[in-house]
Amino acid sequence: MMGMPLELNTMIVTKGNEKRIEENLFVLEKDQYRLYPLDIPLDIRRTKESETTGTAVIKKLEWEQGKTKIMYQLISLNTIN
């Protein structure tokens, strides 16, 4: 029996691939199956090592054809000086 590879994520790492749907609503597609907590504030970062750019809440998560798509709402943005 073959298991499904699954990664648990506790932050949103965009690598600049996010797409804005509405003012504070974004969609991000990632390779592989990933699990994110829903309706809990998570840090957003461009890379794992970069500073947190804001906080978001994931509203929707979809798995299909080896990819994960999340829809998240930006709830705060950190200003960059």
KEKE-3310 file (N, C-alpha, C; in steps of 0.2 Angstrom, whole numbers, plus 5000, padded with zeros to 4 digits):
npx = (5004:5003:5008:5001:5011:5013:5014:5016:5012:5015:5017:5014:5023:5027:5035:5034:5024:5010:4993:4983:4966:4955:4954:4960:4962:4970:4977:4987:4997:5005:5017:5015:5007:5000:4997:4988:4983:4966:4957:4965:4977:4991:5009:5015:5028:5040:5051:5057:5067:5066:5060:5044:5031:5018:5002:4990:4974:4969:4957:4952:4956:4963:4966:4974:4979:4992:4996:4994:4982:4979:4968:4969:4966:4972:4976:4984:4997:5015:5024:5038:5053)
npy = (4994:5011:5026:5043:5057:5071:5087:5097:5113:5128:5141:5154:5153:5163:5165:5175:5171:5173:5177:5191:5192:5199:5214:5211:5198:5183:5170:5156:5144:5128:5116:5099:5090:5099:5103:5115:5125:5130:5146:5152:5164:5166:5168:5177:5175:5179:5170:5155:5160:5173:5189:5191:5196:5199:5195:5182:5173:5157:5153:5144:5128:5117:5101:5094:5085:5083:5095:5109:5121:5137:5149:5164:5177:5192:5199:5208:5219:5220:5235:5240:5247)
npz = (5000:4996:5002:5004:5000:5012:5017:5032:5035:5043:5041:5027:5013:5000:4989:4979:4971:4973:4969:4967:4971:4975:4985:4998:4996:4991:4980:4980:4973:4976:4973:4976:4989:5003:5020:5028:5042:5044:5045:5055:5061:5051:5048:5034:5022:5010:5007:5016:5025:5025:5032:5041:5031:5033:5040:5038:5035:5031:5020:5011:5005:4993:4985:4971:4958:4962:4967:4978:4982:4989:4996:5003:5016:5018:5033:5041:5037:5037:5039:5028:5032)
capx = (5000:5007:5005:5001:5016:5010:5019:5012:5014:5013:5017:5013:5029:5024:5041:5032:5019:5003:4989:4978:4959:4952:4959:4964:4961:4975:4977:4993:4997:5011:5018:5014:5001:5002:4991:4988:4977:4961:4954:4970:4982:4998:5014:5017:5035:5042:5055:5057:5072:5065:5056:5037:5028:5011:4998:4984:4970:4968:4949:4950:4962:4961:4972:4972:4984:4999:4997:4989:4980:4976:4965:4970:4964:4977:4973:4988:5003:5020:5027:5045:5056)
capy = (5000:5017:5032:5050:5062:5076:5092:5101:5120:5133:5148:5154:5155:5164:5165:5179:5167:5174:5181:5195:5191:5205:5219:5208:5190:5180:5163:5153:5137:5125:5109:5093:5091:5102:5104:5121:5126:5135:5151:5153:5168:5163:5172:5176:5176:5178:5164:5153:5163:5181:5192:5191:5202:5201:5189:5180:5168:5153:5152:5138:5124:5112:5097:5091:5083:5084:5102:5112:5128:5140:5155:5167:5184:5196:5203:5213:5220:5224:5240:5239:5254)
capz = (5000:4995:5006:5000:5004:5014:5021:5036:5034:5048:5038:5020:5009:4993:4983:4974:4966:4975:4964:4970:4968:4978:4989:5003:4995:4987:4979:4980:4971:4978:4971:4981:4994:5009:5024:5032:5047:5042:5050:5061:5058:5050:5045:5027:5020:5003:5008:5023:5029:5025:5037:5040:5028:5036:5043:5034:5037:5025:5019:5007:5003:4988:4983:4965:4953:4965:4969:4983:4981:4995:4996:5010:5017:5022:5039:5043:5033:5041:5035:5027:5032)
cpx = (5004:5004:5005:5006:5012:5014:5014:5015:5011:5014:5016:5019:5027:5029:5038:5026:5012:5000:4984:4971:4955:4957:4963:4964:4966:4974:4985:4993:5004:5011:5018:5008:5003:4996:4992:4982:4973:4959:4959:4975:4989:5003:5014:5024:5036:5046:5055:5061:5070:5060:5049:5035:5021:5008:4992:4980:4968:4960:4948:4957:4960:4967:4969:4978:4991:5001:4992:4988:4976:4973:4966:4968:4970:4974:4977:4995:5009:5023:5035:5048:5063)
cpy = (5006:5023:5038:5054:5068:5081:5096:5108:5124:5140:5148:5157:5156:5164:5170:5177:5169:5178:5184:5193:5197:5209:5215:5200:5188:5173:5161:5146:5134:5118:5105:5095:5094:5103:5111:5122:5131:5140:5152:5158:5165:5168:5171:5179:5175:5171:5162:5157:5171:5183:5191:5197:5204:5194:5188:5174:5164:5152:5146:5134:5118:5108:5094:5090:5085:5091:5104:5119:5131:5147:5158:5174:5187:5200:5208:5213:5223:5229:5239:5246:5254)
cpz = (5000:4999:5002:5004:5005:5018:5025:5036:5040:5047:5030:5017:5002:4987:4978:4969:4968:4969:4968:4967:4969:4982:4993:5002:4990:4986:4978:4978:4973:4975:4977:4985:5001:5013:5028:5037:5044:5047:5056:5058:5057:5047:5038:5026:5013:5003:5015:5028:5029:5031:5036:5037:5030:5039:5039:5037:5031:5025:5015:5005:4998:4986:4976:4961:4956:4967:4975:4982:4987:4993:5003:5010:5021:5027:5042:5038:5037:5036:5034:5027:5028)
residu = (MET:MET:GLY:MET:PRO:LEU:GLU:LEU:ASN:THR:MET:ILE:VAL:THR:LYS:GLY:ASN:GLU:LYS:ARG:ILE:GLU:GLU:ASN:LEU:PHE:VAL:LEU:GLU:LYS:ASP:GLN:TYR:ARG:LEU:TYR:PRO:LEU:ASP:ILE:PRO:LEU:ASP:ILE:ARG:ARG:THR:LYS:GLU:SER:GLU:THR:THR:GLY:THR:ALA:VAL:ILE:LYS:LYS:LEU:GLU:TRP:GLU:GLN:GLY:LYS:THR:LYS:ILE:MET:TYR:GLN:LEU:ILE:SER:LEU:ASN:THR:ILE:ASN)
# end
